[in-house]
Amino acid sequence: MSMKTSNQKFKDRIHVKMKDESMRAAVANAQERMFKNRAVAAEKLGNWEEWREMGMDIRNHVLENLDYYLQQLSDNVEKNGGHVFFAATAEDATNYIEKIIQQKNAKKVVKSKSMVTEEIGMNQVIQRNNCEVIETDLGEYILQVDDCDAPSHIVVPALHKNRTQIRDVFSKKLGYEGSSDPEEMTRFVRKHIRHDFLEAEIGITGCNFAIAESGTVTLVTNEGNARLATSLPKTHIAVMGMERIVPTFEEFDIVASLLCRSAVGLPLTGYVTALTGPREDGNCDGPEEFHLVVVDNGRSKIIGSQFRSILRCIRCAACVNTCPAYRHIGGQSYGSIYSGPIGAVLSPLLGGYEDFKDLPNACSLCRACHDVCPVKIPLSDLLLKHRQIMGEEKITDSMERASVSGFSFVNAHPALWDKTVKIGAIVAGKLIKNGQLPFKVGLLNAWTQTRDLPNPSGESFRSWFKNKNK
């Protein structure tokens, strides 16, 4: 899977997903639970706004000095016996990983959850080398078994499926005969894939944060599968976006605290793992060989643009868990591995407007994401910047551009505005009957599809107000 997950038109995806009552119920339930847990965890920590400020300052400092910290990280990883590869593009990253697979003559790879490996489409590269790849995160494994279904959430990829649907997937694909009890299904999967960790030649993980001063890669997980993927196979490959760095363990402590509370509402997740190079002489576990692949894939351009603040993101999905648009359309409607407000901003930057031009409009600009983002990314402001750029570059629909231009012109001339709203009120009063217009064309059709319009009186508000106060 690569960053783009669907070739279907955005509006068509929305219409399909909004009819999926099971998905919408699952999303609503998860949003309410995770949003509540996050609020409780933040309150227990105390001084939450100060923590957010610290998180923002740390991430800004890293972005401002990224060249320095990348060099420091690289030097320390190599000093620890590891190998570092800087990948300018997704293809560069996958080519490097492919060479390792070929050199090791690997037949099986175990992989823990990683958004950046999804972004670069790594699984397809592994499989084209006659090498099996097993997703070891339970949510990712469910999607992989279900014919590589697309993820719908940054943290909880199988959020759109309920337990009955998951049971049916396991029954059909794996011969599972148990109930839909989550614990029973989890035990089944654990038993089903445990041998893969022992047989795999290569383990691949992402990287939540790399610590520059020590050359350490950290993983924040809930299941412990990442530890098996890094300790049992002889080769460990960690893949990270180039911005995912903190200077020292002290800063890591802060951003990890923000991440865990914002993502799952806990002081810490089940496992926080710090890995510093391959295993040392005398140790019985850990990889013999360690590779760190640092992925650019468009991030350098973002750093030098007005969207720079989006690279502060720590992938907690707090913005997703509070977004009303996501609540109704679900994650797969975005057609990107990155969904919700973060996906609506990031996907066009990494994947281009051609594939993701609709996403900046999948937002009501309610600014709820502003209040919950632990590193204070102004997401709705960035979405507005996308809309501005698309308008200026004539990417936006021509009818919409013409409508906005016309509105702006009329709005800039008070006398013309006054006459227009009066005429508009009269026309609307004659046309709108029983909440509907007699014709449905263009943007007006889309706007009225899910709305019952109020029956107007035929008089504008300004006229009514003037007459009332005579």
N, C-alpha and C positions, 0 to 999 in steps of 0.2 A: 504494500500500500504506500502511495506517496501522499503528498500534502492534499491534493485534490481527491475527494472521495466520491464524487458523482458528476456525471455528464448531463444530468437532468437539469432543466431550467429551475432557477431559484423559486419562482412562484409556484411551479408545478410541485416542487419538493414540499413547499409549505402546505399546499392544499392536501397532499397525501398525508403528511404527518399530523395535521390538525384533526384529521379524521381518526387517528390512532388513539382511541380512548385509553388503552392500556399504557401506552407510552406517556401520555399526558398525566395520567394518575401517578405513575412511577416518578416522573420528574417533579411534580408538585409535592409529593410526599418527601422526596429526597431534599428538595430545596428548603422546605419548612424545617426539616430535622437538622440539616447542616447549618442553616442560617441561625437557628436557635442555639445550637451547640457552640458556634463561633462567638456569638454574643456573650454567652456565659463564660467561655474560656477567656475572652478579652477582659471581661469585668473582673475575673478572679486574678488575672495578672496585675491589674491596676495600672494607672497612668498610660492607658492604651494609646492615646494621641502622642505621647512622648516617644513611645516605642515605634509608632509609625514614622515619626520624624527621624528617629535614628536609622530605621530601615531605609528610608528615602535617601538620607545623607550618605549611608554606606554605599548604596547602589550608584548614586550620582558620582561619588568619589572614584569608584572603580571605572565607570565609563569615561570619566575625564582623564584617567591615567591607565587606560586599558593596555596600551602598548607596553608599559613598564611591567604591569602585573602578568601579562602573557609571557613576557620574557623570563620573569622570575619563576613563574610556574614551570615553564619548559626546562629551565636550567635545573630546578630541583627534582623534577620527575626523572630527568636523565641521570642526575647525581645518585638517585635512589635505584638506578638500574633499569628504568623503564624507557620506552621509546615514545616520542611525540611527533605527530604529523599534523601540520596545519593545512586544512582543506579549504580552498577558496570557494569551491562549489560543492553541491551535493554529489555530483559525479566524481569529483576528486576523492571525496570521503569514501564512497562505495567502492571505487577502484582500489583504494589502499586496503580496505577490509577484504575485498575479493582476493587480492594477492596473498594476504595472510592465510585465507582459507585454502588457497591452492598450494601454498608452500607447506602447510601442515597436512595436506591431503585429508582435510576434515570431512567427515560424513554426517556429523551432528553438531548443532549449535544450540545451546540453551540461552535464552534471552529474557532479561527482566524488563519491566515496563519502562519505556523511554519515549518521550514525545519527539525528540530530535531524530531518533532512528526511524520513526514513522515519517517524519518530514522529508528525509532523504530517500525513502523507499528502500530500506536496507533488506527487508525480508525477500523481496523479489530477486535481489542480487545473490543472496545466499542460495536460494532455491535453484537458480539457473546454473549453479555449479554442482548439481546433483547432491546437494547437502541439505539435510533436513533441519529446519529451525523450529524450536518449540518455545512458544510464549509461556513463561512460567508464572506471571501474574495471573491470578484467577480470572479477573475481568477480561484481560487481553486473551487469555486462553479460551474463554467462552466465545469470544468474537472470532478467533482463529478457527475453532471447531465448526462454527456456524458459517462456513464458506467465506471466511475473512470479512465478516460484517464490519462496517466502519464504526469507530469509537464515537460516542456521543457526549463525552465529558472528559476534561483534562485529567481529573483525578480518578473518576469512577467510569471507566470506558464503556461498561455494559449497563449503565444506568437505565437505559431505555427498555431493558428486558425485566420482566418479573420472574419470580421463582418457577412458576409453572412453565413459562416459555423456555427457561434455562434447562429445566428437567427434560422437556421435549427434545431440545437440542442434543443433550447427552444421550438420551434414549435412542434417538435416530442415528446419531453419528458414532457413538461409543458403546452402544449396547447396555447402557445403564438401566437397571431394573428397580432402583430404589424410589423413594418418595421425593417430594419437592422440598423437603427440609434442608435449609442451607448447610447445616453442619454435616448432614449425611452426604450431600453432594460434594462438599469440600473434601471430606475424607476420601471419597471416590477419586476425585481428581488428584489428590496427593498421592494415593497409591498408584494411580495410572501413570503419572509422570516422574515419580521419584527415581526410577532407574535411569531416566534420561540424564540427570545430573552426573551420574557415575560414568555414563558412556560418552558424553559429549567431549570433544577435543577442545572446544572453544566456548567461553562464556562471554556474553556481551551485555553490558549495562549502559544506562545513561549516566548522568552526573548531576546531582542537585546543585552542588557547589564544589568548586575546586579551591583549595587553600594554597595561595601562592607561596607563602613563606616556607612551607614544608613539602610542597609537591603532592599534597594529599587529595584524593578524590573521595567525596562523601556521598552517601546514598541514604535517603530518608524513605522508609517503606513500612508497610503494615503487616507483611506476611512472612518476611524472612527468606523468601525465595532468592533475592538478590545475593544474599550471603552464600547460598549454595552455588550460585552461578559464578561467583568470584573465587571460591575456595577449592572447588573440586576439579574443574577443567584445568588443563595445563597452561592454557593461554587465556588471558583476560583482556578484552578490548572495551575501554570506556569511551563513549562518544558524548561530547558536550558542545553546546552552543558557546561561542567564544566569549560571551558576556557573563557566563555563569561562574564568576570568580569572587572570592572575598580575600582580603589581604591576610588575615590571621584567624586563628581559632576563636579569638574574642569576638570578631565580627560574625563569624559563623554561628556562634551561640545566639546572637541577636536575630539573625535572619531565619535560623532554624526554629526559634521560638515563635516568630511571626508566621512562618510557613505552617507549622503543625496546628496552631490555634486557628488560623484562617482556613485551612483545608478541611480538617476533620473535627475541630473543636476540642482538641486535646493538648495538654502541655507538651507532650512528645508523642510521636507515633510509636508503633511497636518496636521498630529497629532503626537506629541511627548508626550507620557504619562508616568508619573512616579507613581508607585503604591507601597505603603509602608504598607504591612499587611492588615488584614481585616478591615472593617469599624469600626470606633470608636463610642462609645455611643453618641447618639444624632444626628448622621448623618443619612440621609434618603436613601442614595444609597451606593453601595459597597457591597462586599460579607460578609457574616457572618463568613465564614471560608476560610482560604487561605493556599494553599499547594505549596511549591516550590520543584520540582523534578530536582535534579542535575544529569545529565547523563554523565557517563564516556564512556562506550561502545567502548573501545579501545584507548581513548585519552591519558590515562596514559602511554601506551607503546609508543605513538608518541612523548610525551614530552621527553622521554629518548632516542630518536633515532635521526638519522641525518635528519629526516623530521620535526623536532620540529617547524621550522618557519611557517609551514602550519597552525598551530593553531593560528597564528596572524590574520587570515582571519576574516573580519567583515561582510562577506556575502553581499557585495555591487554589485557583478557581473560585475565590470568594466572589468575584464579580459575576461569574456564571451562576452561582448559587443565589444571587439576589436579583437577577435580571428578569423583568416581566416578559420580555420578548422570548427569551429562552424557555421560560415556563410554558408558553403556549405552543411553540413550534419545535422544541427539542433540539438537541445538538446536531443531529444528522441533517437537518434542514440547511445548515450553513455550508454543507458540501466541502468542508475542510476538516482536517484533524484538530484544528484549533477552533473551538466553538465559543458562543457567548460574546460578551463585549471584547475580551482580549482577542478572540478570533476575528471579530469584525474589523479590528484595527490592524492586527498583525498579518493576517492572510493576504490582503492586497499588497502589503509591503514585501513579503517574501515570495508570493506567488504571482503578483501582478494584477492589474485591474481587469485584464481580459477575462480571467477566470473568476474573480472575486469582487467585481464592481458593485454587486447588489448588497454585499454585506454591510457597508457603512450605513445603509438605509434600514437595516434590521435593528433599529434602536429608536426608542421613544424619547431619548435624551432626558430621562427622568433623573439622571445623575446618582442613582442609588449605588452604582459601582464606585463612584468617587468616595462615598462614605465608608465602604468596607475594604477597599484596596489597602493592604498592609504597607505598601511602599508609595502610596499616594499618587498613583498614575492618573492623570486627568483624562480618563478614557472617552468621555462624551465630547470633550474638547477636541481630541484627536479624530474622532469620527466626523466632527464638523469640518475639520481640516481636509479630510478625505473628500467630503462632499464638495468643498470649495475647489479643490484641485480638479476633481472630475468635471465640475462645471466649466472651469477655465480651459481645460483641455478638450472640451466637447465630448467627454465620455458619457456624461449623463444624457438620458433620453432627450431628443430634440424638442418634443412636446413639453416636457417639464421645464427645459431651459426657456422656452418661449413663454410659458405661463409665469415663471418667476420674473422674467424681464418685464412682462406686461404689468404684473402686480407692482414691481418696484417703480416703474414709471408713474403709474397712477398714484401710488402711495406718496410719491415725492411732490405731487401737485394737489394741495388741499381742496381747491375748488373742484377739480376733476374728480377727486376721491369722493367728495360729498355727493356729486351728481351720480356717480357710478353706483354707490351703495344704495341710493334711493331707487335707481332704476333696477338694480339687482334685486332689491327686496320685492318690488312689484312683480318682476318676472318670476322670481322664486315662488311667490304666492299663487301665481296662476299655474305653474308647472308641477310643483310638488303635491302629489295627492297620495294619501295613505302611506306617507313616509318614503315614497319612491318617485324618481324622475321618469318621465315617459320614454326617455332615450338613455342609452348607456354606451358611451364612446370613450376611447382613450383612457387617460388617467382618472377621469371622472367615474368611469365604470369600475375600475379597481377600488376606488375610494368608497363607493357606495355599496359594494358587494356584501359587506358584513355590517352595514349600518341601516337603521330605519331613521330617515331624516324627519325632524320635527316639522309639522305643518305650519308654515310661516303665515303671519298676519297680512303680509304685503306691505308693511311699513318698516323702514329701517329703525334701528335703535336710536340713532341720533335724532331722527324726525320725531319719534315718540317722546324722547326726553325733552326736546324743545317745546313740543306741544303741551306736555304735562306741566312744564314750569312757566308757562306764559301767565 
